[in-house]
Amino acid sequence: MIREYAENQEQCTPKVCFLTLGCKVNQTESEALAQLFRNNGYEVVDSSEESDVVIVNTCTVTNTGDAKSRQVIRRMIKAHPEAFVIVMGCYAQTAPGEVLNIEGVDLVLGTQDRGKVLDLIEQVRQERKPQSNVHRIWDAAEFEELPLMEEESRTRATLKIQEGCNRFCTYCIIPYARGPVRSRIPENAIAEAEKLVAAGYKEIVLTGIHTGAYGEDLGPEWNLARLVKRLANIPGLRRLRLSSIEPMEFTPELVGIILSSPTVCPHLHIPLQSGSDAILARMKRPYTLQEYKGLIEEFNRKLPGIAITTDIIVGFPGETEADFQNTLEFVRSCHFAGAHVFPYSKRKGTPAATYPDQLTKKVKEERVRKLMELIRQSHDDYVKKYIGQKVEVLIERVSDDGTVSGHTANYIQVQFPLRKDEKAWANGELVELRLEPEYVMK
């Protein structure tokens, strides 16, 4: 049964809450939808507060992501028994029937048509029957424009410039959830960036499902390098941060802009996934360790102090102890500033799910533990180089007790006390300080 507004709804401001799982792209899309609801008279409240509409934005990158998504959906339905419940995102896109069968779900969206959500709510209410509005993802042809974020916070803004992925790594479900590459029209991306800077944002983070593929569908006039160059030259923008970019997508043009622009942050996230060429080939990753190492050595040589972070999967089917030891040695040689480490997760519908020699959970957990120990040491070694030096911090939070926290341009997370002789710093300000060991957040 579709829940109706309360009888006094016409006299009250309707409320909507969001609970978002997964990646930064999901976070960005939830924030954009929150603005859409604000623009249409809703108040956006915390997920713990009473709401008329509840939106769960799901993740499917791992089996754990699916299970957590189902758990969160049921928890939100129980916590908001009178609310209209919407489930969207990657898990909803890949398993709409499963989601619609969860009692209490009113509307299922995938990773398209989010901008039509208000009309779809009214349609479901009129028809008084739960509905799925999930379409075949490979029919998607255009980047979906969502509203400009206009929150009061003026710290770091995320600018989504691209959707979809055409690569089909053998372990990855994301192309099946997000569809083909669709690039945002450059004029729209630039216009939104200009509005964000005018609104007071000092830092913009470029993001997408496959950010480095930007422009593949736009013809020869546009690519990521040209967009980055245009955005970096917006007057008033102090920092432009690039999110994850695949190693083979650092063209000479893009490298040149990163090295020459004072606006582009000296922090790059370059996925590695494995330190074994044999495993990279099984993953269908289009580069070798030699090519990867050559790229990061070029950045370290030409831009000393740059922070390079990465993603690594351990326990991929067929990964031998020798393969894992090769990964440890390769990671040790790269001196990463940080890394996300994941145990391989079998995803139904991907080639790797059918590979022989699947590793046990125990083996994968032990390898994650060993690699994480190495990564923590690598991070600490990177940070030590900046202790005692002056750094610029973007303030992201000022606590009631006067504690200030934020990130440096090379993404060192810091927290420090507000000195009595300083003015009242606020969110979004850029301040300079000498980095002390106790300021670095673990």
JOUR-V723013 format. One record per run of one state. SS is the DSSP state (hx for helix, st for strand, lp for the rest). FROM is the first residue (numbers start at 1). TO is the last residue. If there is no record, write none. Layout:
BEGIN
ss=SS from=FROM to=TO
ss=SS from=FROM to=TO
END
This chain:
BEGIN
ss=lp from=1 to=8
ss=hx from=9 to=11
ss=lp from=12 to=14
ss=st from=15 to=20
ss=lp from=21 to=23
ss=hx from=24 to=39
ss=lp from=40 to=42
ss=st from=43 to=45
ss=lp from=46 to=52
ss=st from=53 to=58
ss=lp from=59 to=62
ss=hx from=63 to=79
ss=lp from=80 to=83
ss=st from=84 to=89
ss=hx from=90 to=94
ss=lp from=95 to=95
ss=hx from=96 to=100
ss=lp from=101 to=106
ss=st from=107 to=108
ss=lp from=109 to=113
ss=hx from=114 to=127
ss=lp from=128 to=130
ss=st from=131 to=132
ss=lp from=133 to=136
ss=hx from=137 to=139
ss=lp from=140 to=155
ss=st from=156 to=163
ss=lp from=164 to=173
ss=hx from=174 to=178
ss=lp from=179 to=181
ss=st from=182 to=183
ss=lp from=184 to=185
ss=hx from=186 to=198
ss=lp from=199 to=202
ss=st from=203 to=208
ss=lp from=209 to=210
ss=hx from=211 to=213
ss=lp from=214 to=223
ss=hx from=224 to=232
ss=lp from=233 to=238
ss=st from=239 to=242
ss=lp from=243 to=246
ss=hx from=247 to=249
ss=lp from=250 to=251
ss=hx from=252 to=260
ss=lp from=261 to=263
ss=st from=264 to=264
ss=lp from=265 to=266
ss=st from=267 to=269
ss=lp from=270 to=272
ss=st from=273 to=273
ss=lp from=274 to=276
ss=hx from=277 to=283
ss=lp from=284 to=288
ss=hx from=289 to=302
ss=lp from=303 to=306
ss=st from=307 to=314
ss=lp from=315 to=320
ss=hx from=321 to=334
ss=lp from=335 to=337
ss=st from=338 to=343
ss=lp from=344 to=350
ss=hx from=351 to=354
ss=lp from=355 to=360
ss=hx from=361 to=384
ss=lp from=385 to=389
ss=st from=390 to=398
ss=lp from=399 to=402
ss=st from=403 to=408
ss=lp from=409 to=412
ss=st from=413 to=417
ss=lp from=418 to=429
ss=st from=430 to=434
ss=lp from=435 to=436
ss=hx from=437 to=439
ss=st from=440 to=440
ss=lp from=441 to=442
END
